Amino acid sequence: MPEKSSAKTPPIGLEPLDALSRHLGSRVKHLRQQQSWSLEELAQASGVSRSMLSQIEREQVNPTLAVTYRIARAFGMALGELVEAPGATSSITVIRAEDRAYHYRSDKDCRIRTLSPLNLEKDVEFYEVQLQAGGALRSAAHYAGTREFLTVQKGQVRVESGQDGEVLNPRDSVTYRADVPHAIVNVGQVEAVIFLVDIYQ
């Protein structure tokens, strides 16, 4: 999974709430009340502001993936457990390219968009990563046994895993250990676009 601590939370979307976001609001409120927490206590535990939590519970915003992840961590839950919506009947889940809820990180050097549904069991995660020239995505070690699979669509990147490193060109693929410090660095002259899969054991 991309490193959480360096992510900049994108702006909260102002689009009409979808069913998942409406479900999340009631779910967060229910879990908070189960813990007998005030909004202030949940804000302290999650690092999400009280005003943002209040808006989520009142179904006034579409929270980003990063915000939802912090709330799930505060409750000691996986992201999929928090956003799971019982009773969903459609067998097709679409992630629209500009849905801000799935934009995990967006800054001048790096943009990360999750391509896996938020309610998917989190032993597999799928991302699109855009790195500007000279940009890098550096991550601390993940859980023991975690591996990453990467395919380059555009540009040239260097993948580092522990003490090892390899340079990849368009259409190259690689797998490497992600339970050690690892990095993806754009070593080319243009934007790099890659697809990244994390598999947890």
C-alpha positions in Angstrom: 0.0 0.0 0.0 1.3 3.5 -0.7 2.9 5.2 2.3 0.1 6.8 4.4 2.1 9.4 6.3 3.2 11.4 3.3 -0.2 11.6 1.6 -1.9 14.9 1.2 -5.6 14.6 1.5 -7.3 15.8 -1.7 -10.3 18.3 -1.4 -13.5 16.7 -0.2 -15.9 16.1 -3.1 -19.0 18.2 -3.3 -20.9 15.8 -5.6 -24.3 14.4 -4.5 -23.7 11.6 -2.0 -23.9 8.0 -3.4 -25.3 5.1 -1.5 -21.9 4.1 -0.1 -21.2 7.5 1.4 -24.7 7.6 3.0 -24.1 4.2 4.5 -20.7 5.4 5.8 -22.3 8.3 7.7 -24.7 6.1 9.6 -22.0 3.4 10.1 -19.5 5.9 11.7 -22.2 7.3 14.0 -23.3 3.9 15.1 -19.7 2.7 15.8 -18.9 5.9 17.6 -21.9 5.5 19.9 -21.0 1.9 20.5 -17.7 3.0 21.8 -19.4 5.8 23.9 -17.1 8.3 22.1 -17.9 12.0 21.6 -17.0 13.5 18.2 -14.0 15.1 19.9 -12.8 11.7 21.1 -13.1 10.1 17.6 -11.3 13.2 16.2 -8.4 12.6 18.6 -8.3 8.9 17.8 -8.5 9.3 14.0 -6.7 12.6 13.3 -9.8 13.7 11.3 -11.3 17.0 12.4 -14.5 17.1 14.5 -16.2 19.3 11.9 -15.4 16.8 9.1 -16.6 13.8 11.2 -19.8 15.7 12.0 -20.4 16.4 8.2 -19.7 12.7 7.5 -22.2 11.5 10.1 -24.8 14.0 8.8 -24.2 12.7 5.2 -23.1 16.1 4.0 -19.8 15.1 2.3 -18.1 12.4 0.3 -15.0 11.6 2.4 -11.8 10.8 0.6 -10.1 7.4 0.8 -7.4 8.7 3.1 -10.0 10.2 5.5 -12.1 7.0 5.5 -8.9 4.9 6.2 -8.1 7.0 9.3 -11.6 6.5 10.7 -11.4 2.8 10.1 -8.0 2.7 11.9 -9.5 4.5 14.9 -12.1 1.8 15.2 -9.5 -0.9 14.8 -11.1 -2.1 11.6 -10.0 -2.8 8.0 -11.2 -0.3 5.5 -13.4 -2.9 3.9 -15.1 -3.7 7.2 -16.0 0.0 7.8 -17.5 0.7 4.3 -19.1 -2.7 3.7 -22.7 -2.0 2.8 -25.0 -5.0 3.4 -27.8 -5.6 1.0 -26.1 -4.2 -2.1 -27.7 -6.0 -5.0 -25.6 -5.0 -8.1 -22.9 -7.4 -9.2 -21.1 -4.6 -11.0 -19.0 -1.9 -9.2 -17.8 1.0 -11.3 -15.1 3.4 -10.1 -15.3 6.6 -12.2 -12.0 8.3 -13.2 -12.8 11.6 -11.5 -14.5 10.2 -8.3 -12.6 12.1 -5.6 -13.4 9.5 -3.0 -10.9 7.2 -4.7 -8.1 9.8 -5.1 -5.8 8.7 -2.4 -3.1 11.3 -2.8 -2.6 14.3 -5.1 0.3 16.7 -5.0 2.8 18.3 -7.4 4.9 15.1 -7.6 2.6 12.2 -7.2 -1.0 11.2 -7.7 -2.5 7.9 -6.5 -5.9 6.6 -7.4 -7.3 3.4 -5.9 -8.8 1.1 -8.6 -10.2 -1.5 -6.1 -13.6 -1.0 -4.5 -13.5 0.4 -1.0 -15.5 -2.5 0.4 -13.2 -5.1 -1.1 -11.5 -7.4 1.4 -8.1 -5.8 1.8 -5.8 -8.7 1.2 -5.5 -7.2 -2.4 -5.3 -3.5 -3.3 -5.0 -2.0 -6.8 -3.7 1.5 -7.6 -2.9 3.8 -10.5 0.2 5.9 -9.7 1.3 9.0 -11.7 4.8 10.3 -10.9 6.2 13.5 -12.3 9.8 13.6 -13.4 12.0 13.3 -10.3 9.0 12.3 -8.2 9.2 9.3 -5.8 6.8 7.2 -3.8 8.6 5.9 -0.8 7.0 3.5 1.7 8.0 1.9 5.0 7.8 -1.8 5.4 4.3 -3.3 5.2 3.1 -6.4 7.0 5.4 -9.5 6.8 4.9 -11.4 3.6 3.5 -8.4 1.6 4.5 -8.3 -2.0 3.9 -5.6 -4.7 3.3 -6.2 -8.4 4.0 -3.3 -10.7 3.6 -2.6 -14.5 4.8 0.5 -16.2 2.4 2.0 -18.7 4.4 5.1 -19.5 7.8 6.5 -18.6 10.8 5.0 -16.8 11.0 4.2 -13.1 13.4 2.6 -10.7 11.9 0.2 -8.2 13.8 -0.3 -4.9 13.2 -3.0 -2.4 15.6 -3.2 0.5 19.1 -3.0 -1.0 17.9 -4.1 -4.5 16.9 -1.9 -7.4 15.8 -2.3 -11.0 15.0 0.2 -13.8 11.8 -0.5 -15.7 10.5 0.8 -19.1 7.0 0.9 -20.6 5.3 -2.5 -20.6 7.9 -3.9 -18.1 6.5 -5.7 -15.0 8.1 -6.5 -11.7 7.3 -8.1 -8.4 9.2 -7.4 -5.2 9.1 -7.6 -1.4 7.1 -4.8 0.3 7.7 -6.0 3.9 11.0 -4.0 3.7 11.4 -0.3 2.9 10.7 0.2 -0.8 10.3 3.0 -3.3 9.2 3.8 -6.9 11.2 6.6 -8.4 10.6 8.4 -11.7 14.1 8.4 -13.3 12.8 9.5 -16.8 12.3 12.9 -18.3 8.5 12.7 -18.5 5.5 11.7 -16.3 5.5 8.0 -15.4 2.2 6.1 -15.1 2.2 2.7 -13.4 -0.3 0.2 -12.1 0.5 -1.2 -8.7 -1.0 -4.2 -6.9 -0.4 -4.9 -3.2 -1.0 -8.5 -2.0 -1.0 -9.1 1.8 -0.6 -12.5 3.4 
